[in-house]
Each structure stands twice: as structure tokens, then as C-alpha cells.
Amino acid sequence: MAQSVNDRRRINGPEESFPPVFDDEDDDEFKLKTQRKRGPGDIRPIFLQPGLISQANGSAYIETEKTKIACAVYGPRQSKTTTYSEKGRLNVEVKFAPFSCTRRRAPMRDAEDRSIGVSIHQAIVSSIRLELFPKSTIDVFITIIENDGIEGCIASGSLAASTALADAGIEMLGLVASCSAAIVGDGIQLDPTEAEARASSGTVILACMPALDSITSIWQSGQMSADLSLKCMEQCYERCNDIHSIVAQSLLEHRKTD
């Protein structure tokens, strides 16, 4: 039998079709001029909510425009290793959601996930009194829901992890605040987006405990002079004091509502 002209099993496409339009990566400088509506010393507005995951001992959700991160803390619980340790162990695991980036990511963890996890671990480990939890493990699971630059993910992830640890009631020396900076042209821009970090010559991420006036971690990439690096650290540290008050206020409001 001859095949019908109109196949009912198929969905006929439109008579006219147009090719998809993709962003031009060469227009980054033009996008930077048109998209950044805040000053070079201003950071993106922060939305921070502790205690959103009821199954976890402590949790936090942070959103800074296009960067969205959820963090859950479990523990302290008995370590699975048989060897005795006088200090507890902190485990930080970072995972990107498949839809978090412009291109769909594989569900398996890769080197980028591990490097971000190491940076966040270094930022918050010195703030926890692990000597009070012998032979115990504290697990921190971070899910990046939307990504707008690795620098923002590390800074916001450290902030969410410290908030979730405090929400879990784990004894800490102080809350950790983190901020990033980038050298774009001849100036310093705080809290850079992915496009700004790509167009920069170097970036700095600083994590500290403002209550104790101590720095827990500094991460630098790219090329910059020693003077510019120190200026970036100074501006990040000043902004961390404002971020610290946001974290403390969010925890206080969460406890009042419980």
C-alpha cells in the first residue's frame, strides 16, 4: 500500500524556520558596560535563609542575583573509619545541578566540583571547633542551583556553609564571611559575575572571621601586581564586615520564628 502523503504519526514542522541565535562571546566588553548597574565597590544583593531543609541538622539557601546555592549539614555523627582521631573531620562535597550552567552539565562530579569543595573547606574548617568532636564527621553538602562565576560560587558557598553550620548548632569560633574581587581594566570590581571574571586579568577570593579579625583563606588566580592584590584584599575585608552582619541578622530572625 502506498504511503500516505500526510503521516499522522509525525508532527509536521512549520513551513518557515529560523536558525537559533546564540550569544556572541566577543561582545563581553560591551555586556560589561551595559549590564553592570552597580558601582565597582558594591556587591550584589544577598538573600540568605537558614533552615529550609527540614531533614538536615542545619541548612541554608543563598541567592545573589544569578548565583543560587543550597547547603545542608549532617552531623556530627560517628566516623566510619576504625582509626581513632582526637579531632573531628569536616567533609565538604559540592555538586552542580545539571541545569545550573549555560551548557548542561553531566551528573557525575568532575575536577571543578572538587576544586570548589577544597576552597570552601579551607575557608570554613578553621572556624569549627573540631577538637570537641573526636572520632566524628561533619558532612556539608552544597548544591549549586545556578552558576554565575566560580568566584561567586566559592564566596557564596562559604557563606552558606558557615550559616548552615551555625543553624545546626555546631560550636564555632565565629561566622565566616567571604567576598571576591576582580581586576577589570585598571580598576577593581567587587563580587564579579562570570562575564566580568572572564574579562579580568586576575581574581581574588578572601574568607575571614570578622568577629575575630582573622583571615581563614585567600585564593588568587590570574596575573596582578602585589599592590593590586593587597588593595583587593583590603576592599574584600571591608565588605566582609557588612556581609557578616547580614549572616548574623538572618540567623537571629530564623531563631525568633522557631
C-alpha positions in Angstrom: 0.0 0.0 0.0 1.3 3.4 -0.9 2.5 5.6 1.9 0.1 8.5 2.7 1.3 12.0 1.9 0.4 13.2 5.5 1.9 10.8 8.0 -0.3 11.0 11.1 2.4 9.6 13.3 4.7 12.6 12.7 4.4 16.2 13.7 4.9 18.3 10.7 7.2 21.3 11.3 6.5 24.8 10.2 6.8 25.9 6.6 9.4 28.5 7.6 12.1 28.0 10.1 14.8 30.3 11.5 18.2 29.4 12.9 18.7 29.8 16.7 20.5 33.0 17.9 23.4 32.5 20.3 25.3 35.0 22.4 28.4 36.3 20.9 31.3 35.7 23.2 33.3 38.5 21.6 30.9 41.1 23.0 31.9 40.6 26.6 33.3 44.2 27.0 30.0 45.7 25.6 28.0 43.5 28.0 30.1 44.6 31.0 29.4 48.2 30.2 25.6 47.7 29.8 24.9 45.1 32.4 26.8 46.2 35.5 24.4 48.7 37.1 26.3 48.8 40.5 29.4 50.6 41.5 32.8 48.9 41.4 32.9 48.7 45.2 29.3 47.3 45.5 28.3 43.7 45.8 25.2 42.0 44.5 22.2 42.0 47.0 22.2 38.9 49.2 19.2 36.8 50.1 20.0 34.3 52.9 17.6 32.0 54.5 18.7 29.4 57.1 16.7 26.2 58.0 15.0 25.5 54.7 15.8 21.7 54.6 14.0 20.1 57.5 15.7 16.7 57.1 19.1 18.1 57.7 20.7 19.1 61.1 21.3 22.6 59.6 20.8 24.2 56.2 20.9 27.5 54.4 19.9 28.9 51.0 21.7 31.9 49.5 20.9 33.8 46.4 22.9 36.7 44.9 21.1 37.5 41.6 22.1 34.7 39.2 24.0 32.7 41.8 21.8 30.3 43.8 23.2 27.8 46.2 21.6 25.4 48.7 23.6 23.9 51.6 22.8 21.1 54.0 24.8 19.9 57.1 24.6 16.5 58.6 26.3 15.6 61.9 28.4 15.4 63.9 28.0 11.7 63.5 30.3 8.7 64.2 33.1 8.4 61.7 33.1 5.3 59.5 36.9 4.8 59.8 38.1 2.5 62.5 41.1 4.6 63.5 40.7 6.9 66.5 41.1 10.6 65.9 41.2 13.3 68.6 39.8 15.9 66.3 36.6 15.6 64.2 36.7 15.6 60.4 35.0 18.0 58.1 33.7 16.7 54.7 32.6 19.2 52.0 31.0 18.0 48.9 30.0 20.3 46.0 27.7 19.3 43.1 26.4 21.3 40.2 22.8 20.8 39.2 22.6 19.7 35.5 20.7 22.9 34.6 23.0 25.3 36.6 25.2 26.4 33.8 24.7 27.6 30.2 25.7 24.2 28.9 24.1 21.2 30.5 26.5 19.5 33.0 26.9 15.8 33.5 25.5 14.4 36.7 28.9 13.0 37.7 31.4 15.0 39.7 34.4 16.4 38.0 37.6 18.3 38.9 35.8 21.7 39.1 33.4 20.4 41.7 36.3 19.1 43.8 38.4 22.3 43.5 35.4 24.4 44.7 34.9 21.9 47.5 38.5 22.2 48.6 38.3 26.0 48.5 35.2 26.1 50.7 36.6 23.5 53.1 39.7 25.7 53.5 37.6 28.8 54.2 35.4 27.3 56.9 37.5 24.5 58.6 39.4 26.8 60.9 36.2 28.3 62.3 34.9 25.0 63.6 36.0 23.6 67.0 36.7 20.1 65.7 38.5 19.2 68.9 35.1 18.9 70.6 34.0 16.1 68.2 36.6 13.3 68.5 36.0 10.4 66.1 33.2 12.2 64.4 32.4 13.5 60.9 30.5 16.6 59.9 29.2 16.4 56.3 28.5 19.6 54.3 26.6 19.1 51.0 26.4 22.1 48.7 24.3 22.1 45.6 24.8 24.9 43.0 21.4 25.5 41.5 22.5 28.4 39.3 26.1 29.4 38.5 27.3 32.9 37.6 31.0 32.5 38.0 33.3 30.3 40.0 34.4 33.2 42.3 30.8 33.9 43.3 30.1 30.1 43.9 33.1 29.9 46.3 32.2 33.1 48.1 28.5 32.3 48.4 29.2 28.6 49.1 31.4 29.5 52.0 28.8 31.9 53.4 26.0 29.3 53.1 28.1 26.6 54.7 29.0 28.8 57.7 25.3 29.7 58.1 24.2 26.1 57.9 26.8 25.0 60.5 25.6 27.7 62.8 22.0 26.6 62.2 23.0 23.0 63.1 24.2 24.2 66.5 27.8 23.2 65.9 30.1 25.1 68.1 32.2 27.6 66.1 34.8 30.3 66.8 33.0 32.7 64.6 30.9 33.1 61.4 32.8 33.1 58.1 32.2 35.9 55.6 33.6 35.8 52.1 34.0 38.2 49.2 35.6 38.2 45.7 37.2 40.9 43.6 38.5 41.1 40.0 40.9 43.3 38.1 38.9 44.6 35.1 41.0 47.1 33.1 42.7 49.4 35.6 40.1 49.2 38.3 38.9 46.7 41.0 35.4 45.4 40.9 34.0 43.5 43.9 31.7 40.4 43.5 32.4 39.9 39.8 30.0 38.0 37.6 31.1 35.2 35.2 31.5 37.7 32.3 33.4 40.1 34.4 35.7 37.4 35.7 36.3 36.2 32.2 37.3 39.6 31.0 39.5 40.3 34.1 43.3 39.8 34.3 43.1 38.3 37.8 40.7 37.5 40.7 40.9 37.3 44.5 38.6 35.5 46.9 39.0 36.3 50.6 37.3 34.5 53.5 37.6 35.7 57.1 36.0 35.8 60.5 35.3 39.5 61.2 34.3 38.9 64.8 37.9 37.6 65.5 39.6 39.9 63.0 41.3 36.9 61.3 41.5 35.7 57.7 40.8 32.0 57.1 41.5 31.7 53.4 42.9 33.6 50.4 42.6 32.3 46.8 44.1 34.2 43.9 44.2 33.4 40.2 45.5 35.2 37.1 48.1 38.0 37.0 48.2 41.1 39.2 50.8 43.1 41.0 51.4 42.8 44.7 49.9 46.3 45.3 46.7 45.4 43.4 46.5 42.2 45.3 46.7 43.9 48.6 44.1 46.5 47.6 41.7 43.7 46.5 42.2 42.1 49.9 41.6 45.3 51.8 38.4 46.0 49.9 37.1 42.4 50.3 37.8 42.5 54.0 35.9 45.8 54.4 32.9 44.3 52.6 33.1 41.1 54.7 32.2 43.2 57.7 28.9 44.2 56.1 28.3 40.6 54.9 28.9 39.3 58.5 26.1 41.5 59.8 23.7 40.1 57.2 24.5 36.5 58.2 24.1 37.3 61.9 20.8 39.0 61.3 19.4 36.2 59.2 20.3 33.6 62.0 18.7 35.8 64.6 15.5 36.2 62.7 15.3 32.5 62.0 15.7 31.7 65.7 12.9 34.2 66.6 10.5 32.5 64.2 11.2 28.9 65.5 
